[in-house]
Amino acid sequence: MRDVYEMFTYLLVILISSVVMVMWLKRKGRKKKM
């Protein structure tokens, strides 16, 4: 059960980081087009 919880936490961290990255890229892309 502990392994499942660790895996879930790891997945959550990846999801949050990816969302933050997308938002950051969108905000940066708004100032100057890539």
All heavy atoms as TSV, in Angstrom:
chain	resi	resn	atom	element	x	y	z
A	1	MET	N	N	0.846	-1.204	0.000
A	1	MET	CA	C	0.000	0.000	0.000
A	1	MET	C	C	0.880	1.253	0.000
A	1	MET	O	O	0.535	2.261	-0.579
A	1	MET	CB	C	-0.872	-0.016	1.267
A	1	MET	CG	C	-2.083	0.911	1.143
A	1	MET	SD	S	-3.220	0.276	-0.105
A	1	MET	CE	C	-4.404	1.596	-0.125
A	2	ARG	N	N	2.009	1.155	0.647
A	2	ARG	CA	C	2.891	2.322	0.728
A	2	ARG	C	C	3.462	2.651	-0.655
A	2	ARG	O	O	3.620	3.806	-1.022
A	2	ARG	CB	C	4.048	2.018	1.688
A	2	ARG	CG	C	4.704	3.315	2.170
A	2	ARG	CD	C	5.854	3.007	3.129
A	2	ARG	NE	N	6.011	4.083	4.102
A	2	ARG	CZ	C	7.083	4.192	4.907
A	2	ARG	NH1	N	8.026	3.314	4.856
A	2	ARG	NH2	N	7.159	5.173	5.749
A	3	ASP	N	N	3.799	1.627	-1.414
A	3	ASP	CA	C	4.357	1.841	-2.755
A	3	ASP	C	C	3.351	2.562	-3.647
A	3	ASP	O	O	3.707	3.437	-4.426
A	3	ASP	CB	C	4.740	0.496	-3.385
A	3	ASP	CG	C	5.937	-0.127	-2.660
A	3	ASP	OD1	O	6.745	0.630	-2.104
A	3	ASP	OD2	O	6.048	-1.362	-2.659
A	4	VAL	N	N	2.082	2.169	-3.534
A	4	VAL	CA	C	1.030	2.789	-4.351
A	4	VAL	C	C	0.927	4.274	-4.010
A	4	VAL	O	O	0.813	5.115	-4.886
A	4	VAL	CB	C	-0.325	2.093	-4.096
A	4	VAL	CG1	C	-1.434	2.809	-4.877
A	4	VAL	CG2	C	-0.251	0.627	-4.539
A	5	TYR	N	N	1.010	4.576	-2.727
A	5	TYR	CA	C	0.917	5.967	-2.287
A	5	TYR	C	C	2.095	6.777	-2.818
A	5	TYR	O	O	1.937	7.898	-3.276
A	5	TYR	CB	C	0.895	6.017	-0.753
A	5	TYR	CG	C	0.665	7.403	-0.205
A	5	TYR	CD1	C	-0.591	8.003	-0.299
A	5	TYR	CD2	C	1.705	8.126	0.396
A	5	TYR	CE1	C	-0.810	9.278	0.199
A	5	TYR	CE2	C	1.490	9.399	0.885
A	5	TYR	CZ	C	0.235	9.974	0.788
A	5	TYR	OH	O	0.021	11.235	1.273
A	6	GLU	N	N	3.289	6.167	-2.766
A	6	GLU	CA	C	4.486	6.844	-3.274
A	6	GLU	C	C	4.364	7.111	-4.759
A	6	GLU	O	O	4.699	8.174	-5.249
A	6	GLU	CB	C	5.717	5.967	-3.002
A	6	GLU	CG	C	6.455	6.411	-1.745
A	6	GLU	CD	C	7.688	5.567	-1.491
A	6	GLU	OE1	O	8.475	5.361	-2.426
A	6	GLU	OE2	O	7.863	5.102	-0.368
A	7	MET	N	N	3.872	6.129	-5.501
A	7	MET	CA	C	3.701	6.267	-6.941
A	7	MET	C	C	2.703	7.384	-7.250
A	7	MET	O	O	2.900	8.186	-8.147
A	7	MET	CB	C	3.181	4.943	-7.529
A	7	MET	CG	C	3.995	4.508	-8.745
A	7	MET	SD	S	3.651	2.810	-9.235
A	7	MET	CE	C	2.066	3.006	-10.024
A	8	PHE	N	N	1.604	7.424	-6.483
A	8	PHE	CA	C	0.572	8.443	-6.682
A	8	PHE	C	C	1.144	9.837	-6.426
A	8	PHE	O	O	0.901	10.769	-7.179
A	8	PHE	CB	C	-0.596	8.176	-5.725
A	8	PHE	CG	C	-1.746	9.134	-5.924
A	8	PHE	CD1	C	-2.556	9.028	-7.039
A	8	PHE	CD2	C	-1.994	10.131	-4.995
A	8	PHE	CE1	C	-3.618	9.917	-7.234
A	8	PHE	CE2	C	-3.055	11.026	-5.182
A	8	PHE	CZ	C	-3.854	10.912	-6.294
A	9	THR	N	N	1.935	9.965	-5.360
A	9	THR	CA	C	2.551	11.245	-5.030
A	9	THR	C	C	3.499	11.670	-6.143
A	9	THR	O	O	3.528	12.834	-6.541
A	9	THR	CB	C	3.337	11.137	-3.707
A	9	THR	OG1	O	2.478	10.592	-2.710
A	9	THR	CG2	C	3.817	12.499	-3.239
A	10	TYR	N	N	4.278	10.702	-6.649
A	10	TYR	CA	C	5.224	10.981	-7.735
A	10	TYR	C	C	4.483	11.472	-8.967
A	10	TYR	O	O	4.875	12.441	-9.599
A	10	TYR	CB	C	6.000	9.694	-8.043
A	10	TYR	CG	C	7.135	9.892	-9.019
A	10	TYR	CD1	C	8.256	10.638	-8.656
A	10	TYR	CD2	C	7.090	9.313	-10.288
A	10	TYR	CE1	C	9.308	10.818	-9.536
A	10	TYR	CE2	C	8.141	9.488	-11.183
A	10	TYR	CZ	C	9.247	10.232	-10.800
A	10	TYR	OH	O	10.264	10.399	-11.687
A	11	LEU	N	N	3.367	10.804	-9.281
A	11	LEU	CA	C	2.552	11.193	-10.441
A	11	LEU	C	C	2.002	12.604	-10.244
A	11	LEU	O	O	2.004	13.417	-11.158
A	11	LEU	CB	C	1.388	10.215	-10.596
A	11	LEU	CG	C	1.510	9.271	-11.796
A	11	LEU	CD1	C	0.571	8.083	-11.619
A	11	LEU	CD2	C	1.197	9.981	-13.099
A	12	LEU	N	N	1.533	12.887	-9.040
A	12	LEU	CA	C	0.959	14.198	-8.741
A	12	LEU	C	C	2.007	15.296	-8.937
A	12	LEU	O	O	1.729	16.338	-9.512
A	12	LEU	CB	C	0.457	14.199	-7.295
A	12	LEU	CG	C	-0.637	15.231	-7.009
A	12	LEU	CD1	C	-1.960	14.775	-7.588
A	12	LEU	CD2	C	-0.772	15.452	-5.510
A	13	VAL	N	N	3.231	15.036	-8.460
A	13	VAL	CA	C	4.316	16.008	-8.596
A	13	VAL	C	C	4.600	16.282	-10.068
A	13	VAL	O	O	4.765	17.425	-10.474
A	13	VAL	CB	C	5.597	15.499	-7.895
A	13	VAL	CG1	C	6.803	16.372	-8.251
A	13	VAL	CG2	C	5.387	15.481	-6.387
A	14	ILE	N	N	4.646	15.227	-10.884
A	14	ILE	CA	C	4.904	15.381	-12.323
A	14	ILE	C	C	3.788	16.201	-12.963
A	14	ILE	O	O	4.032	17.094	-13.768
A	14	ILE	CB	C	5.002	13.999	-12.996
A	14	ILE	CG1	C	6.260	13.274	-12.515
A	14	ILE	CG2	C	5.029	14.150	-14.516
A	14	ILE	CD1	C	6.320	11.839	-12.976
A	15	LEU	N	N	2.547	15.889	-12.596
A	15	LEU	CA	C	1.398	16.595	-13.167
A	15	LEU	C	C	1.466	18.085	-12.834
A	15	LEU	O	O	1.333	18.936	-13.702
A	15	LEU	CB	C	0.108	15.987	-12.595
A	15	LEU	CG	C	-1.141	16.305	-13.419
A	15	LEU	CD1	C	-1.401	15.190	-14.419
A	15	LEU	CD2	C	-2.342	16.478	-12.518
A	16	ILE	N	N	1.697	18.401	-11.571
A	16	ILE	CA	C	1.750	19.804	-11.138
A	16	ILE	C	C	2.884	20.540	-11.850
A	16	ILE	O	O	2.705	21.652	-12.343
A	16	ILE	CB	C	1.943	19.873	-9.603
A	16	ILE	CG1	C	0.662	19.385	-8.903
A	16	ILE	CG2	C	2.260	21.311	-9.176
A	16	ILE	CD1	C	0.869	19.145	-7.432
A	17	SER	N	N	4.067	19.900	-11.913
A	17	SER	CA	C	5.216	20.543	-12.547
A	17	SER	C	C	4.950	20.803	-14.031
A	17	SER	O	O	5.308	21.849	-14.566
A	17	SER	CB	C	6.467	19.675	-12.394
A	17	SER	OG	O	6.269	18.421	-13.028
A	18	SER	N	N	4.300	19.835	-14.683
A	18	SER	CA	C	4.000	20.004	-16.119
A	18	SER	C	C	3.008	21.148	-16.324
A	18	SER	O	O	3.146	21.954	-17.235
A	18	SER	CB	C	3.424	18.713	-16.705
A	18	SER	OG	O	2.191	18.389	-16.088
A	19	VAL	N	N	2.003	21.241	-15.451
A	19	VAL	CA	C	1.005	22.318	-15.554
A	19	VAL	C	C	1.681	23.670	-15.353
A	19	VAL	O	O	1.444	24.618	-16.088
A	19	VAL	CB	C	-0.111	22.117	-14.504
A	19	VAL	CG1	C	-0.978	23.373	-14.410
A	19	VAL	CG2	C	-0.953	20.904	-14.877
A	20	VAL	N	N	2.560	23.750	-14.350
A	20	VAL	CA	C	3.276	25.002	-14.073
A	20	VAL	C	C	4.132	25.382	-15.272
A	20	VAL	O	O	4.205	26.546	-15.656
A	20	VAL	CB	C	4.160	24.842	-12.810
A	20	VAL	CG1	C	5.113	26.031	-12.674
A	20	VAL	CG2	C	3.279	24.720	-11.577
A	21	MET	N	N	4.793	24.380	-15.869
A	21	MET	CA	C	5.657	24.628	-17.019
A	21	MET	C	C	4.839	25.183	-18.184
A	21	MET	O	O	5.236	26.143	-18.836
A	21	MET	CB	C	6.318	23.306	-17.439
A	21	MET	CG	C	7.471	23.515	-18.379
A	21	MET	SD	S	8.940	24.074	-17.502
A	21	MET	CE	C	10.172	23.740	-18.754
A	22	VAL	N	N	3.676	24.580	-18.440
A	22	VAL	CA	C	2.822	25.025	-19.548
A	22	VAL	C	C	2.373	26.467	-19.317
A	22	VAL	O	O	2.436	27.301	-20.211
A	22	VAL	CB	C	1.593	24.095	-19.689
A	22	VAL	CG1	C	0.574	24.697	-20.661
A	22	VAL	CG2	C	2.030	22.716	-20.194
A	23	MET	N	N	1.929	26.755	-18.099
A	23	MET	CA	C	1.459	28.112	-17.776
A	23	MET	C	C	2.590	29.118	-17.925
A	23	MET	O	O	2.408	30.208	-18.444
A	23	MET	CB	C	0.925	28.143	-16.340
A	23	MET	CG	C	-0.448	27.478	-16.226
A	23	MET	SD	S	-1.131	27.603	-14.575
A	23	MET	CE	C	-1.789	29.257	-14.626
A	24	TRP	N	N	3.801	28.727	-17.461
A	24	TRP	CA	C	4.955	29.615	-17.550
A	24	TRP	C	C	5.303	29.875	-19.006
A	24	TRP	O	O	5.585	30.998	-19.401
A	24	TRP	CB	C	6.141	28.971	-16.828
A	24	TRP	CG	C	7.364	29.851	-16.811
A	24	TRP	CD1	C	7.524	30.976	-16.064
A	24	TRP	CD2	C	8.557	29.682	-17.583
A	24	TRP	NE1	N	8.763	31.511	-16.320
A	24	TRP	CE2	C	9.419	30.744	-17.237
A	24	TRP	CE3	C	8.975	28.735	-18.519
A	24	TRP	CZ2	C	10.686	30.876	-17.814
A	24	TRP	CZ3	C	10.229	28.875	-19.091
A	24	TRP	CH2	C	11.069	29.927	-18.746
A	25	LEU	N	N	5.262	28.814	-19.825
A	25	LEU	CA	C	5.579	28.954	-21.253
A	25	LEU	C	C	4.552	29.856	-21.939
A	25	LEU	O	O	4.896	30.698	-22.761
A	25	LEU	CB	C	5.580	27.570	-21.927
A	25	LEU	CG	C	6.880	26.788	-21.720
A	25	LEU	CD1	C	6.688	25.340	-22.151
A	25	LEU	CD2	C	8.024	27.406	-22.503
A	26	LYS	N	N	3.284	29.682	-21.585
A	26	LYS	CA	C	2.221	30.491	-22.195
A	26	LYS	C	C	2.409	31.959	-21.837
A	26	LYS	O	O	2.295	32.844	-22.672
A	26	LYS	CB	C	0.851	30.010	-21.686
A	26	LYS	CG	C	0.323	28.839	-22.502
A	26	LYS	CD	C	-1.120	28.533	-22.104
A	26	LYS	CE	C	-1.663	27.364	-22.928
A	26	LYS	NZ	N	-3.023	27.030	-22.541
A	27	ARG	N	N	2.735	32.238	-20.573
A	27	ARG	CA	C	2.931	33.612	-20.127
A	27	ARG	C	C	4.154	34.230	-20.805
A	27	ARG	O	O	4.169	35.389	-21.174
A	27	ARG	CB	C	3.132	33.643	-18.603
A	27	ARG	CG	C	2.802	35.020	-18.031
A	27	ARG	CD	C	2.628	34.984	-16.535
A	27	ARG	NE	N	3.864	34.608	-15.856
A	27	ARG	CZ	C	4.018	34.699	-14.539
A	27	ARG	NH1	N	3.035	35.093	-13.769
A	27	ARG	NH2	N	5.152	34.354	-13.983
A	28	LYS	N	N	5.196	33.427	-20.982
A	28	LYS	CA	C	6.413	33.904	-21.625
A	28	LYS	C	C	6.171	34.100	-23.113
A	28	LYS	O	O	6.687	35.030	-23.719
A	28	LYS	CB	C	7.538	32.879	-21.418
A	28	LYS	CG	C	8.909	33.485	-21.658
A	28	LYS	CD	C	10.004	32.458	-21.417
A	28	LYS	CE	C	11.376	33.087	-21.632
A	28	LYS	NZ	N	12.448	32.086	-21.557
A	29	GLY	N	N	5.381	33.210	-23.712
A	29	GLY	CA	C	5.111	33.277	-25.144
A	29	GLY	C	C	4.264	34.478	-25.515
A	29	GLY	O	O	4.279	34.949	-26.640
A	30	ARG	N	N	3.484	34.973	-24.551
A	30	ARG	CA	C	2.618	36.110	-24.811
A	30	ARG	C	C	3.427	37.379	-25.076
A	30	ARG	O	O	3.085	38.191	-25.904
A	30	ARG	CB	C	1.709	36.338	-23.579
A	30	ARG	CG	C	0.242	36.069	-23.924
A	30	ARG	CD	C	-0.629	36.305	-22.697
A	30	ARG	NE	N	-1.513	35.162	-22.488
A	30	ARG	CZ	C	-2.252	34.988	-21.394
A	30	ARG	NH1	N	-2.177	35.837	-20.410
A	30	ARG	NH2	N	-3.041	33.960	-21.286
A	31	LYS	N	N	4.517	37.547	-24.333
A	31	LYS	CA	C	5.339	38.756	-24.479
A	31	LYS	C	C	6.003	38.798	-25.861
A	31	LYS	O	O	5.971	39.794	-26.541
A	31	LYS	CB	C	6.419	38.766	-23.387
A	31	LYS	CG	C	5.805	39.113	-22.038
A	31	LYS	CD	C	6.852	39.164	-20.937
A	31	LYS	CE	C	6.213	39.470	-19.585
A	31	LYS	NZ	N	7.228	39.432	-18.521
A	32	LYS	N	N	6.614	37.685	-26.250
A	32	LYS	CA	C	7.239	37.620	-27.577
A	32	LYS	C	C	6.970	36.265	-28.210
A	32	LYS	O	O	7.204	35.235	-27.600
A	32	LYS	CB	C	8.747	37.876	-27.482
A	32	LYS	CG	C	9.460	37.030	-26.448
A	32	LYS	CD	C	10.928	37.426	-26.431
A	32	LYS	CE	C	11.706	36.649	-25.385
A	32	LYS	NZ	N	13.137	36.979	-25.427
A	33	LYS	N	N	6.478	36.280	-29.442
A	33	LYS	CA	C	6.130	35.019	-30.105
A	33	LYS	C	C	7.371	34.221	-30.453
A	33	LYS	O	O	8.381	34.767	-30.870
A	33	LYS	CB	C	5.332	35.330	-31.381
A	33	LYS	CG	C	3.936	35.836	-31.021
A	33	LYS	CD	C	3.145	36.219	-32.258
A	33	LYS	CE	C	1.784	36.802	-31.884
A	33	LYS	NZ	N	1.011	37.155	-33.064
A	34	MET	N	N	7.277	32.910	-30.303
A	34	MET	CA	C	8.430	32.050	-30.550
A	34	MET	C	C	8.593	31.770	-32.026
A	34	MET	O	O	7.687	31.385	-32.687
A	34	MET	CB	C	8.249	30.726	-29.804
A	34	MET	CG	C	8.295	30.960	-28.301
A	34	MET	SD	S	7.783	29.504	-27.413
A	34	MET	CE	C	9.278	29.112	-26.569
